[in-house]
């Protein structure tokens, strides 16, 4: 059951009034289940995400006292020159 169907069902139940209390609770539990299933699906990390994770770890190891923001800027600048970037643009 999709989220749109659950919303439509809840609206119909709301129009029924007091007679649909049990159906409302069932519809709400179904809506919660549908939302939890939708939240579990994650996208794969992009080439940029993979590169930044690897580069940030290298830079933090090399410069442990440097601030996170400075390391992030440095990693982002190096992404522009990276061969991984050129491959991801194709």
PDB file of N, CA, C and O in Angstrom:
ATOM      1  N   UNK A   1       0.849  -1.172   0.000  1.00  0.00           N
ATOM      2  CA  UNK A   1       0.000   0.000   0.000  1.00  0.00           C
ATOM      3  C   UNK A   1       0.894   1.234   0.000  1.00  0.00           C
ATOM      4  O   UNK A   1       1.793   1.360   0.831  1.00  0.00           O
ATOM      5  N   UNK A   2       0.642   2.133  -0.929  1.00  0.00           N
ATOM      6  CA  UNK A   2       1.474   3.318  -1.032  1.00  0.00           C
ATOM      7  C   UNK A   2       1.013   4.388  -0.044  1.00  0.00           C
ATOM      8  O   UNK A   2      -0.068   4.303   0.539  1.00  0.00           O
ATOM      9  N   UNK A   3       1.849   5.376   0.120  1.00  0.00           N
ATOM     10  CA  UNK A   3       1.543   6.466   1.052  1.00  0.00           C
ATOM     11  C   UNK A   3       0.320   7.245   0.570  1.00  0.00           C
ATOM     12  O   UNK A   3      -0.506   7.674   1.375  1.00  0.00           O
ATOM     13  N   UNK A   4       0.209   7.427  -0.755  1.00  0.00           N
ATOM     14  CA  UNK A   4      -0.949   8.145  -1.298  1.00  0.00           C
ATOM     15  C   UNK A   4      -2.254   7.414  -0.996  1.00  0.00           C
ATOM     16  O   UNK A   4      -3.265   8.043  -0.682  1.00  0.00           O
ATOM     17  N   UNK A   5      -2.228   6.083  -1.092  1.00  0.00           N
ATOM     18  CA  UNK A   5      -3.428   5.301  -0.784  1.00  0.00           C
ATOM     19  C   UNK A   5      -3.787   5.417   0.688  1.00  0.00           C
ATOM     20  O   UNK A   5      -4.962   5.506   1.044  1.00  0.00           O
ATOM     21  N   UNK A   6      -2.774   5.417   1.540  1.00  0.00           N
ATOM     22  CA  UNK A   6      -3.016   5.538   2.977  1.00  0.00           C
ATOM     23  C   UNK A   6      -3.618   6.899   3.296  1.00  0.00           C
ATOM     24  O   UNK A   6      -4.546   6.999   4.098  1.00  0.00           O
ATOM     25  N   UNK A   7      -3.094   7.942   2.671  1.00  0.00           N
ATOM     26  CA  UNK A   7      -3.625   9.303   2.899  1.00  0.00           C
ATOM     27  C   UNK A   7      -5.076   9.376   2.437  1.00  0.00           C
ATOM     28  O   UNK A   7      -5.921   9.949   3.125  1.00  0.00           O
ATOM     29  N   UNK A   8      -5.366   8.795   1.269  1.00  0.00           N
ATOM     30  CA  UNK A   8      -6.733   8.788   0.752  1.00  0.00           C
ATOM     31  C   UNK A   8      -7.653   8.034   1.711  1.00  0.00           C
ATOM     32  O   UNK A   8      -8.769   8.478   1.983  1.00  0.00           O
ATOM     33  N   UNK A   9      -7.190   6.907   2.214  1.00  0.00           N
ATOM     34  CA  UNK A   9      -7.965   6.112   3.154  1.00  0.00           C
ATOM     35  C   UNK A   9      -8.242   6.893   4.436  1.00  0.00           C
ATOM     36  O   UNK A   9      -9.358   6.866   4.954  1.00  0.00           O
ATOM     37  N   UNK A  10      -7.230   7.584   4.944  1.00  0.00           N
ATOM     38  CA  UNK A  10      -7.429   8.396   6.154  1.00  0.00           C
ATOM     39  C   UNK A  10      -8.458   9.506   5.923  1.00  0.00           C
ATOM     40  O   UNK A  10      -9.258   9.808   6.808  1.00  0.00           O
ATOM     41  N   UNK A  11      -8.432  10.102   4.747  1.00  0.00           N
ATOM     42  CA  UNK A  11      -9.383  11.159   4.434  1.00  0.00           C
ATOM     43  C   UNK A  11     -10.808  10.600   4.385  1.00  0.00           C
ATOM     44  O   UNK A  11     -11.740  11.222   4.894  1.00  0.00           O
ATOM     45  N   UNK A  12     -10.971   9.438   3.778  1.00  0.00           N
ATOM     46  CA  UNK A  12     -12.293   8.814   3.724  1.00  0.00           C
ATOM     47  C   UNK A  12     -12.802   8.488   5.121  1.00  0.00           C
ATOM     48  O   UNK A  12     -13.982   8.674   5.418  1.00  0.00           O
ATOM     49  N   UNK A  13     -11.919   8.008   5.967  1.00  0.00           N
ATOM     50  CA  UNK A  13     -12.293   7.658   7.333  1.00  0.00           C
ATOM     51  C   UNK A  13     -12.690   8.910   8.109  1.00  0.00           C
ATOM     52  O   UNK A  13     -13.640   8.899   8.892  1.00  0.00           O
ATOM     53  N   UNK A  14     -11.956   9.969   7.881  1.00  0.00           N
ATOM     54  CA  UNK A  14     -12.268  11.231   8.558  1.00  0.00           C
ATOM     55  C   UNK A  14     -13.659  11.702   8.166  1.00  0.00           C
ATOM     56  O   UNK A  14     -14.396  12.239   8.993  1.00  0.00           O
ATOM     57  N   UNK A  15     -14.020  11.496   6.889  1.00  0.00           N
ATOM     58  CA  UNK A  15     -15.343  11.886   6.416  1.00  0.00           C
ATOM     59  C   UNK A  15     -16.443  11.029   7.050  1.00  0.00           C
ATOM     60  O   UNK A  15     -17.567  11.504   7.215  1.00  0.00           O
ATOM     61  N   UNK A  16     -16.143   9.786   7.406  1.00  0.00           N
ATOM     62  CA  UNK A  16     -17.126   8.902   8.024  1.00  0.00           C
ATOM     63  C   UNK A  16     -17.516   9.357   9.430  1.00  0.00           C
ATOM     64  O   UNK A  16     -18.656   9.175   9.857  1.00  0.00           O
ATOM     65  N   UNK A  17     -16.572   9.942  10.133  1.00  0.00           N
ATOM     66  CA  UNK A  17     -16.862  10.414  11.475  1.00  0.00           C
ATOM     67  C   UNK A  17     -16.523   9.399  12.533  1.00  0.00           C
ATOM     68  O   UNK A  17     -15.514   8.704  12.422  1.00  0.00           O
ATOM     69  N   UNK A  18     -17.351   9.297  13.565  1.00  0.00           N
ATOM     70  CA  UNK A  18     -17.098   8.454  14.725  1.00  0.00           C
ATOM     71  C   UNK A  18     -17.153   6.965  14.417  1.00  0.00           C
ATOM     72  O   UNK A  18     -16.538   6.183  15.142  1.00  0.00           O
ATOM     73  N   UNK A  19     -17.846   6.544  13.396  1.00  0.00           N
ATOM     74  CA  UNK A  19     -18.031   5.114  13.135  1.00  0.00           C
ATOM     75  C   UNK A  19     -16.750   4.426  12.677  1.00  0.00           C
ATOM     76  O   UNK A  19     -16.692   3.196  12.659  1.00  0.00           O
ATOM     77  N   UNK A  20     -15.752   5.168  12.318  1.00  0.00           N
ATOM     78  CA  UNK A  20     -14.549   4.553  11.783  1.00  0.00           C
ATOM     79  C   UNK A  20     -13.343   4.610  12.691  1.00  0.00           C
ATOM     80  O   UNK A  20     -12.218   4.664  12.194  1.00  0.00           O
ATOM     81  N   UNK A  21     -13.525   4.601  14.008  1.00  0.00           N
ATOM     82  CA  UNK A  21     -12.396   4.711  14.937  1.00  0.00           C
ATOM     83  C   UNK A  21     -11.408   3.559  14.799  1.00  0.00           C
ATOM     84  O   UNK A  21     -10.196   3.773  14.811  1.00  0.00           O
ATOM     85  N   UNK A  22     -11.924   2.335  14.667  1.00  0.00           N
ATOM     86  CA  UNK A  22     -11.029   1.179  14.521  1.00  0.00           C
ATOM     87  C   UNK A  22     -10.271   1.250  13.204  1.00  0.00           C
ATOM     88  O   UNK A  22      -9.084   0.926  13.143  1.00  0.00           O
ATOM     89  N   UNK A  23     -10.947   1.666  12.175  1.00  0.00           N
ATOM     90  CA  UNK A  23     -10.311   1.764  10.864  1.00  0.00           C
ATOM     91  C   UNK A  23      -9.244   2.845  10.862  1.00  0.00           C
ATOM     92  O   UNK A  23      -8.230   2.717  10.176  1.00  0.00           O
ATOM     93  N   UNK A  24      -9.464   3.900  11.619  1.00  0.00           N
ATOM     94  CA  UNK A  24      -8.475   4.975  11.710  1.00  0.00           C
ATOM     95  C   UNK A  24      -7.186   4.449  12.323  1.00  0.00           C
ATOM     96  O   UNK A  24      -6.099   4.734  11.821  1.00  0.00           O
ATOM     97  N   UNK A  25      -7.298   3.685  13.399  1.00  0.00           N
ATOM     98  CA  UNK A  25      -6.094   3.162  14.042  1.00  0.00           C
ATOM     99  C   UNK A  25      -5.353   2.205  13.114  1.00  0.00           C
ATOM    100  O   UNK A  25      -4.123   2.206  13.088  1.00  0.00           O
ATOM    101  N   UNK A  26      -6.079   1.392  12.355  1.00  0.00           N
ATOM    102  CA  UNK A  26      -5.442   0.492  11.389  1.00  0.00           C
ATOM    103  C   UNK A  26      -4.749   1.291  10.288  1.00  0.00           C
ATOM    104  O   UNK A  26      -3.636   0.962   9.878  1.00  0.00           O
ATOM    105  N   UNK A  27      -5.403   2.324   9.823  1.00  0.00           N
ATOM    106  CA  UNK A  27      -4.832   3.143   8.749  1.00  0.00           C
ATOM    107  C   UNK A  27      -3.584   3.868   9.227  1.00  0.00           C
ATOM    108  O   UNK A  27      -2.612   3.994   8.482  1.00  0.00           O
ATOM    109  N   UNK A  28      -3.606   4.346  10.472  1.00  0.00           N
ATOM    110  CA  UNK A  28      -2.436   5.035  11.016  1.00  0.00           C
ATOM    111  C   UNK A  28      -1.254   4.087  11.138  1.00  0.00           C
ATOM    112  O   UNK A  28      -0.124   4.457  10.820  1.00  0.00           O
ATOM    113  N   UNK A  29      -1.510   2.861  11.598  1.00  0.00           N
ATOM    114  CA  UNK A  29      -0.407   1.902  11.713  1.00  0.00           C
ATOM    115  C   UNK A  29       0.132   1.533  10.337  1.00  0.00           C
ATOM    116  O   UNK A  29       1.338   1.349  10.174  1.00  0.00           O
ATOM    117  N   UNK A  30      -0.742   1.425   9.357  1.00  0.00           N
ATOM    118  CA  UNK A  30      -0.300   1.139   7.986  1.00  0.00           C
ATOM    119  C   UNK A  30       0.514   2.301   7.439  1.00  0.00           C
ATOM    120  O   UNK A  30       1.499   2.089   6.731  1.00  0.00           O
ATOM    121  N   UNK A  31       0.115   3.518   7.757  1.00  0.00           N
ATOM    122  CA  UNK A  31       0.851   4.698   7.290  1.00  0.00           C
ATOM    123  C   UNK A  31       2.242   4.731   7.913  1.00  0.00           C
ATOM    124  O   UNK A  31       3.214   5.062   7.233  1.00  0.00           O
ATOM    125  N   UNK A  32       2.349   4.393   9.193  1.00  0.00           N
ATOM    126  CA  UNK A  32       3.654   4.364   9.852  1.00  0.00           C
ATOM    127  C   UNK A  32       4.558   3.328   9.208  1.00  0.00           C
ATOM    128  O   UNK A  32       5.743   3.582   8.992  1.00  0.00           O
ATOM    129  N   UNK A  33       4.004   2.160   8.899  1.00  0.00           N
ATOM    130  CA  UNK A  33       4.788   1.106   8.256  1.00  0.00           C
ATOM    131  C   UNK A  33       5.262   1.552   6.876  1.00  0.00           C
ATOM    132  O   UNK A  33       6.407   1.303   6.499  1.00  0.00           O
ATOM    133  N   UNK A  34       4.391   2.206   6.129  1.00  0.00           N
ATOM    134  CA  UNK A  34       4.752   2.671   4.786  1.00  0.00           C
ATOM    135  C   UNK A  34       5.863   3.717   4.853  1.00  0.00           C
ATOM    136  O   UNK A  34       6.772   3.713   4.023  1.00  0.00           O
ATOM    137  N   UNK A  35       5.792   4.605   5.831  1.00  0.00           N
ATOM    138  CA  UNK A  35       6.830   5.630   5.983  1.00  0.00           C
ATOM    139  C   UNK A  35       8.162   5.006   6.380  1.00  0.00           C
ATOM    140  O   UNK A  35       9.211   5.424   5.888  1.00  0.00           O
ATOM    141  N   UNK A  36       8.134   4.012   7.263  1.00  0.00           N
ATOM    142  CA  UNK A  36       9.379   3.387   7.703  1.00  0.00           C
ATOM    143  C   UNK A  36      10.040   2.640   6.550  1.00  0.00           C
ATOM    144  O   UNK A  36      11.267   2.635   6.442  1.00  0.00           O
ATOM    145  N   UNK A  37       9.253   2.016   5.698  1.00  0.00           N
ATOM    146  CA  UNK A  37       9.809   1.324   4.535  1.00  0.00           C
ATOM    147  C   UNK A  37      10.421   2.342   3.581  1.00  0.00           C
ATOM    148  O   UNK A  37      11.485   2.095   3.012  1.00  0.00           O
ATOM    149  N   UNK A  38       9.763   3.482   3.399  1.00  0.00           N
ATOM    150  CA  UNK A  38      10.268   4.511   2.505  1.00  0.00           C
ATOM    151  C   UNK A  38      11.574   5.099   3.032  1.00  0.00           C
ATOM    152  O   UNK A  38      12.446   5.456   2.239  1.00  0.00           O
ATOM    153  N   UNK A  39      11.729   5.209   4.341  1.00  0.00           N
ATOM    154  CA  UNK A  39      12.936   5.782   4.926  1.00  0.00           C
ATOM    155  C   UNK A  39      14.128   4.846   4.822  1.00  0.00           C
ATOM    156  O   UNK A  39      15.266   5.317   4.796  1.00  0.00           O
ATOM    157  N   UNK A  40      13.911   3.544   4.762  1.00  0.00           N
ATOM    158  CA  UNK A  40      14.995   2.576   4.778  1.00  0.00           C
ATOM    159  C   UNK A  40      15.785   2.537   3.469  1.00  0.00           C
ATOM    160  O   UNK A  40      16.938   2.107   3.456  1.00  0.00           O
ATOM    161  N   UNK A  41      15.180   2.979   2.381  1.00  0.00           N
ATOM    162  CA  UNK A  41      15.849   2.939   1.088  1.00  0.00           C
ATOM    163  C   UNK A  41      16.827   4.112   1.001  1.00  0.00           C
ATOM    164  O   UNK A  41      16.427   5.274   1.071  1.00  0.00           O
ATOM    165  N   UNK A  42      18.118   3.788   0.845  1.00  0.00           N
ATOM    166  CA  UNK A  42      19.136   4.827   0.755  1.00  0.00           C
ATOM    167  C   UNK A  42      19.807   4.774  -0.613  1.00  0.00           C
ATOM    168  O   UNK A  42      19.947   3.710  -1.217  1.00  0.00           O
ATOM    169  N   UNK A  43      20.209   5.929  -1.075  1.00  0.00           N
ATOM    170  CA  UNK A  43      20.934   5.981  -2.338  1.00  0.00           C
ATOM    171  C   UNK A  43      22.385   5.608  -2.110  1.00  0.00           C
ATOM    172  O   UNK A  43      22.918   5.757  -1.010  1.00  0.00           O
ATOM    173  N   UNK A  44      23.006   5.126  -3.157  1.00  0.00           N
ATOM    174  CA  UNK A  44      24.428   4.809  -3.093  1.00  0.00           C
ATOM    175  C   UNK A  44      25.217   6.120  -3.067  1.00  0.00           C
ATOM    176  O   UNK A  44      24.798   7.099  -3.684  1.00  0.00           O
ATOM    177  N   UNK A  45      26.350   6.152  -2.364  1.00  0.00           N
ATOM    178  CA  UNK A  45      27.137   7.384  -2.327  1.00  0.00           C
ATOM    179  C   UNK A  45      27.707   7.725  -3.709  1.00  0.00           C
ATOM    180  O   UNK A  45      28.098   6.843  -4.473  1.00  0.00           O
ATOM    181  N   UNK A  46      27.743   9.009  -4.003  1.00  0.00           N
ATOM    182  CA  UNK A  46      28.269   9.459  -5.287  1.00  0.00           C
ATOM    183  C   UNK A  46      29.792   9.379  -5.281  1.00  0.00           C
ATOM    184  O   UNK A  46      30.412   9.103  -4.254  1.00  0.00           O
ATOM    185  N   UNK A  47      30.378   9.624  -6.445  1.00  0.00           N
ATOM    186  CA  UNK A  47      31.841   9.620  -6.559  1.00  0.00           C
ATOM    187  C   UNK A  47      32.431  10.699  -5.646  1.00  0.00           C
ATOM    188  O   UNK A  47      33.484  10.496  -5.040  1.00  0.00           O
ATOM    189  N   UNK A  48      31.750  11.842  -5.551  1.00  0.00           N
ATOM    190  CA  UNK A  48      32.203  12.937  -4.683  1.00  0.00           C
ATOM    191  C   UNK A  48      32.194  12.497  -3.214  1.00  0.00           C
ATOM    192  O   UNK A  48      33.154  12.737  -2.482  1.00  0.00           O
ATOM    193  N   UNK A  49      31.102  11.853  -2.793  1.00  0.00           N
ATOM    194  CA  UNK A  49      31.008  11.402  -1.399  1.00  0.00           C
ATOM    195  C   UNK A  49      32.107  10.410  -1.051  1.00  0.00           C
ATOM    196  O   UNK A  49      32.718  10.494   0.014  1.00  0.00           O
ATOM    197  N   UNK A  50      32.352   9.472  -1.957  1.00  0.00           N
ATOM    198  CA  UNK A  50      33.403   8.481  -1.723  1.00  0.00           C
ATOM    199  C   UNK A  50      34.770   9.141  -1.644  1.00  0.00           C
ATOM    200  O   UNK A  50      35.574   8.828  -0.765  1.00  0.00           O
ATOM    201  N   UNK A  51      35.026  10.057  -2.571  1.00  0.00           N
ATOM    202  CA  UNK A  51      36.314  10.745  -2.607  1.00  0.00           C
ATOM    203  C   UNK A  51      36.529  11.562  -1.336  1.00  0.00           C
ATOM    204  O   UNK A  51      37.600  11.508  -0.732  1.00  0.00           O
ATOM    205  N   UNK A  52      35.511  12.317  -0.934  1.00  0.00           N
ATOM    206  CA  UNK A  52      35.637  13.179   0.244  1.00  0.00           C
ATOM    207  C   UNK A  52      35.861  12.354   1.511  1.00  0.00           C
ATOM    208  O   UNK A  52      36.647  12.752   2.371  1.00  0.00           O
ATOM    209  N   UNK A  53      35.200  11.240   1.635  1.00  0.00           N
ATOM    210  CA  UNK A  53      35.375  10.394   2.820  1.00  0.00           C
ATOM    211  C   UNK A  53      36.817   9.902   2.905  1.00  0.00           C
ATOM    212  O   UNK A  53      37.439   9.936   3.967  1.00  0.00           O
ATOM    213  N   UNK A  54      37.334   9.445   1.769  1.00  0.00           N
ATOM    214  CA  UNK A  54      38.700   8.928   1.730  1.00  0.00           C
ATOM    215  C   UNK A  54      39.724  10.053   1.967  1.00  0.00           C
ATOM    216  O   UNK A  54      40.665   9.893   2.744  1.00  0.00           O
ATOM    217  N   UNK A  55      39.524  11.178   1.292  1.00  0.00           N
ATOM    218  CA  UNK A  55      40.469  12.295   1.381  1.00  0.00           C
ATOM    219  C   UNK A  55      40.452  12.930   2.772  1.00  0.00           C
ATOM    220  O   UNK A  55      41.504  13.293   3.299  1.00  0.00           O
ATOM    221  N   UNK A  56      39.274  13.064   3.366  1.00  0.00           N
ATOM    222  CA  UNK A  56      39.178  13.645   4.708  1.00  0.00           C
ATOM    223  C   UNK A  56      39.924  12.775   5.722  1.00  0.00           C
ATOM    224  O   UNK A  56      40.607  13.295   6.605  1.00  0.00           O
ATOM    225  N   UNK A  57      39.796  11.471   5.597  1.00  0.00           N
ATOM    226  CA  UNK A  57      40.500  10.567   6.518  1.00  0.00           C
ATOM    227  C   UNK A  57      42.014  10.728   6.371  1.00  0.00           C
ATOM    228  O   UNK A  57      42.742  10.750   7.363  1.00  0.00           O
ATOM    229  N   UNK A  58      42.483  10.841   5.117  1.00  0.00           N
ATOM    230  CA  UNK A  58      43.916  11.020   4.878  1.00  0.00           C
ATOM    231  C   UNK A  58      44.414  12.338   5.468  1.00  0.00           C
ATOM    232  O   UNK A  58      45.450  12.377   6.131  1.00  0.00           O
ATOM    233  N   UNK A  59      43.674  13.406   5.224  1.00  0.00           N
ATOM    234  CA  UNK A  59      44.097  14.723   5.702  1.00  0.00           C
ATOM    235  C   UNK A  59      44.042  14.822   7.228  1.00  0.00           C
ATOM    236  O   UNK A  59      44.913  15.442   7.838  1.00  0.00           O
ATOM    237  N   UNK A  60      43.042  14.224   7.840  1.00  0.00           N
ATOM    238  CA  UNK A  60      42.952  14.254   9.305  1.00  0.00           C
ATOM    239  C   UNK A  60      44.104  13.487   9.942  1.00  0.00           C
ATOM    240  O   UNK A  60      44.622  13.866  10.993  1.00  0.00           O
ATOM    241  N   UNK A  61      44.488  12.413   9.288  1.00  0.00           N
ATOM    242  CA  UNK A  61      45.609  11.630   9.805  1.00  0.00           C
ATOM    243  C   UNK A  61      46.909  12.426   9.663  1.00  0.00           C
ATOM    244  O   UNK A  61      47.764  12.397  10.548  1.00  0.00           O
ATOM    245  N   UNK A  62      47.044  13.128   8.552  1.00  0.00           N
ATOM    246  CA  UNK A  62      48.255  13.901   8.271  1.00  0.00           C
ATOM    247  C   UNK A  62      48.333  15.174   9.129  1.00  0.00           C
ATOM    248  O   UNK A  62      49.412  15.560   9.577  1.00  0.00           O
ATOM    249  N   UNK A  63      47.182  15.819   9.353  1.00  0.00           N
ATOM    250  CA  UNK A  63      47.112  17.076  10.119  1.00  0.00           C
ATOM    251  C   UNK A  63      46.080  16.942  11.248  1.00  0.00           C
ATOM    252  O   UNK A  63      44.973  17.466  11.124  1.00  0.00           O
ATOM    253  N   UNK A  64      46.413  16.264  12.327  1.00  0.00           N
ATOM    254  CA  UNK A  64      45.411  15.995  13.375  1.00  0.00           C
ATOM    255  C   UNK A  64      44.932  17.239  14.127  1.00  0.00           C
ATOM    256  O   UNK A  64      43.822  17.235  14.661  1.00  0.00           O
ATOM    257  N   UNK A  65      45.725  18.283  14.181  1.00  0.00           N
ATOM    258  CA  UNK A  65      45.334  19.478  14.953  1.00  0.00           C
ATOM    259  C   UNK A  65      44.581  20.515  14.116  1.00  0.00           C
ATOM    260  O   UNK A  65      44.068  21.493  14.660  1.00  0.00           O
ATOM    261  N   UNK A  66      44.513  20.315  12.838  1.00  0.00           N
ATOM    262  CA  UNK A  66      43.840  21.264  11.953  1.00  0.00           C
ATOM    263  C   UNK A  66      42.321  21.162  12.133  1.00  0.00           C
ATOM    264  O   UNK A  66      41.796  20.080  12.399  1.00  0.00           O
ATOM    265  N   UNK A  67      41.626  22.281  11.989  1.00  0.00           N
ATOM    266  CA  UNK A  67      40.172  22.302  12.139  1.00  0.00           C
ATOM    267  C   UNK A  67      39.493  21.570  10.984  1.00  0.00           C
ATOM    268  O   UNK A  67      40.012  21.495   9.870  1.00  0.00           O
ATOM    269  N   UNK A  68      38.319  21.037  11.291  1.00  0.00           N
ATOM    270  CA  UNK A  68      37.562  20.274  10.304  1.00  0.00           C
ATOM    271  C   UNK A  68      37.245  21.125   9.067  1.00  0.00           C
ATOM    272  O   UNK A  68      37.368  20.649   7.939  1.00  0.00           O
ATOM    273  N   UNK A  69      36.844  22.363   9.275  1.00  0.00           N
ATOM    274  CA  UNK A  69      36.468  23.235   8.155  1.00  0.00           C
ATOM    275  C   UNK A  69      37.644  23.451   7.198  1.00  0.00           C
ATOM    276  O   UNK A  69      37.468  23.438   5.980  1.00  0.00           O
ATOM    277  N   UNK A  70      38.833  23.648   7.750  1.00  0.00           N
ATOM    278  CA  UNK A  70      40.010  23.865   6.914  1.00  0.00           C
ATOM    279  C   UNK A  70      40.360  22.605   6.121  1.00  0.00           C
ATOM    280  O   UNK A  70      40.728  22.678   4.949  1.00  0.00           O
ATOM    281  N   UNK A  71      40.241  21.467   6.771  1.00  0.00           N
ATOM    282  CA  UNK A  71      40.524  20.199   6.088  1.00  0.00           C
ATOM    283  C   UNK A  71      39.494  19.957   4.989  1.00  0.00           C
ATOM    284  O   UNK A  71      39.841  19.484   3.907  1.00  0.00           O
ATOM    285  N   UNK A  72      38.244  20.275   5.257  1.00  0.00           N
ATOM    286  CA  UNK A  72      37.185  20.084   4.268  1.00  0.00           C
ATOM    287  C   UNK A  72      37.423  20.961   3.044  1.00  0.00           C
ATOM    288  O   UNK A  72      37.257  20.506   1.912  1.00  0.00           O
ATOM    289  N   UNK A  73      37.811  22.220   3.265  1.00  0.00           N
ATOM    290  CA  UNK A  73      38.110  23.120   2.146  1.00  0.00           C
ATOM    291  C   UNK A  73      39.241  22.571   1.295  1.00  0.00           C
ATOM    292  O   UNK A  73      39.183  22.597   0.066  1.00  0.00           O
ATOM    293  N   UNK A  74      40.256  22.079   1.960  1.00  0.00           N
ATOM    294  CA  UNK A  74      41.408  21.533   1.250  1.00  0.00           C
ATOM    295  C   UNK A  74      40.998  20.309   0.419  1.00  0.00           C
ATOM    296  O   UNK A  74      41.422  20.165  -0.728  1.00  0.00           O
ATOM    297  N   UNK A  75      40.192  19.449   0.990  1.00  0.00           N
ATOM    298  CA  UNK A  75      39.728  18.250   0.277  1.00  0.00           C
ATOM    299  C   UNK A  75      38.841  18.632  -0.906  1.00  0.00           C
ATOM    300  O   UNK A  75      38.930  18.024  -1.973  1.00  0.00           O
ATOM    301  N   UNK A  76      37.988  19.634  -0.717  1.00  0.00           N
ATOM    302  CA  UNK A  76      37.100  20.077  -1.803  1.00  0.00           C
ATOM    303  C   UNK A  76      37.898  20.671  -2.958  1.00  0.00           C
ATOM    304  O   UNK A  76      37.565  20.446  -4.122  1.00  0.00           O
ATOM    305  N   UNK A  77      38.948  21.428  -2.644  1.00  0.00           N
ATOM    306  CA  UNK A  77      39.802  21.979  -3.700  1.00  0.00           C
ATOM    307  C   UNK A  77      40.496  20.867  -4.468  1.00  0.00           C
ATOM    308  O   UNK A  77      40.631  20.942  -5.690  1.00  0.00           O
ATOM    309  N   UNK A  78      40.932  19.842  -3.762  1.00  0.00           N
ATOM    310  CA  UNK A  78      41.627  18.753  -4.436  1.00  0.00           C
ATOM    311  C   UNK A  78      40.666  17.938  -5.306  1.00  0.00           C
ATOM    312  O   UNK A  78      41.103  17.281  -6.250  1.00  0.00           O
ATOM    313  N   UNK A  79      39.365  17.972  -5.002  1.00  0.00           N
ATOM    314  CA  UNK A  79      38.372  17.274  -5.817  1.00  0.00           C
ATOM    315  C   UNK A  79      38.338  17.848  -7.232  1.00  0.00           C
ATOM    316  O   UNK A  79      38.133  17.110  -8.197  1.00  0.00           O
ATOM    317  N   UNK A  80      38.537  19.165  -7.360  1.00  0.00           N
ATOM    318  CA  UNK A  80      38.498  19.802  -8.674  1.00  0.00           C
ATOM    319  C   UNK A  80      39.566  19.241  -9.612  1.00  0.00           C
ATOM    320  O   UNK A  80      39.348  19.136 -10.819  1.00  0.00           O
ATOM    321  N   UNK A  81      40.714  18.884  -9.053  1.00  0.00           N
ATOM    322  CA  UNK A  81      41.820  18.371  -9.860  1.00  0.00           C
ATOM    323  C   UNK A  81      41.850  16.850  -9.919  1.00  0.00           C
ATOM    324  O   UNK A  81      42.711  16.276 -10.586  1.00  0.00           O
ATOM    325  N   UNK A  82      40.946  16.207  -9.249  1.00  0.00           N
ATOM    326  CA  UNK A  82      40.964  14.753  -9.107  1.00  0.00           C
ATOM    327  C   UNK A  82      40.567  14.036 -10.405  1.00  0.00           C
ATOM    328  O   UNK A  82      39.655  14.476 -11.105  1.00  0.00           O
ATOM    329  N   UNK A  83      41.246  12.945 -10.718  1.00  0.00           N
ATOM    330  CA  UNK A  83      40.827  12.149 -11.880  1.00  0.00           C
ATOM    331  C   UNK A  83      39.473  11.461 -11.646  1.00  0.00           C
ATOM    332  O   UNK A  83      38.775  11.135 -12.607  1.00  0.00           O
ATOM    333  N   UNK A  84      39.099  11.239 -10.383  1.00  0.00           N
ATOM    334  CA  UNK A  84      37.789  10.655 -10.078  1.00  0.00           C
ATOM    335  C   UNK A  84      36.665  11.579 -10.532  1.00  0.00           C
ATOM    336  O   UNK A  84      35.618  11.116 -10.986  1.00  0.00           O
ATOM    337  N   UNK A  85      36.881  12.870 -10.410  1.00  0.00           N
ATOM    338  CA  UNK A  85      35.879  13.856 -10.824  1.00  0.00           C
ATOM    339  C   UNK A  85      35.685  13.790 -12.329  1.00  0.00           C
ATOM    340  O   UNK A  85      34.560  13.803 -12.829  1.00  0.00           O
ATOM    341  N   UNK A  86      36.785  13.720 -13.030  1.00  0.00           N
ATOM    342  CA  UNK A  86      36.702  13.695 -14.491  1.00  0.00           C
ATOM    343  C   UNK A  86      35.962  12.443 -14.970  1.00  0.00           C
ATOM    344  O   UNK A  86      35.236  12.492 -15.962  1.00  0.00           O
ATOM    345  N   UNK A  87      36.147  11.323 -14.266  1.00  0.00           N
ATOM    346  CA  UNK A  87      35.433  10.089 -14.621  1.00  0.00           C
ATOM    347  C   UNK A  87      33.942  10.199 -14.316  1.00  0.00           C
ATOM    348  O   UNK A  87      33.109   9.658 -15.043  1.00  0.00           O
ATOM    349  N   UNK A  88      33.612  10.908 -13.229  1.00  0.00           N
ATOM    350  CA  UNK A  88      32.200  11.004 -12.843  1.00  0.00           C
ATOM    351  C   UNK A  88      31.434  11.953 -13.757  1.00  0.00           C
ATOM    352  O   UNK A  88      30.207  11.881 -13.820  1.00  0.00           O
ATOM    353  N   UNK A  89      32.120  12.833 -14.458  1.00  0.00           N
ATOM    354  CA  UNK A  89      31.451  13.787 -15.348  1.00  0.00           C
ATOM    355  C   UNK A  89      31.050  13.147 -16.679  1.00  0.00           C
ATOM    356  O   UNK A  89      30.207  13.692 -17.392  1.00  0.00           O
ATOM    357  N   UNK A  90      31.623  12.032 -17.013  1.00  0.00           N
ATOM    358  CA  UNK A  90      31.323  11.386 -18.310  1.00  0.00           C
ATOM    359  C   UNK A  90      29.981  10.728 -18.299  1.00  0.00           C
ATOM    360  O   UNK A  90      29.573  10.141 -19.300  1.00  0.00           O
TER     361      UNK A  90
END
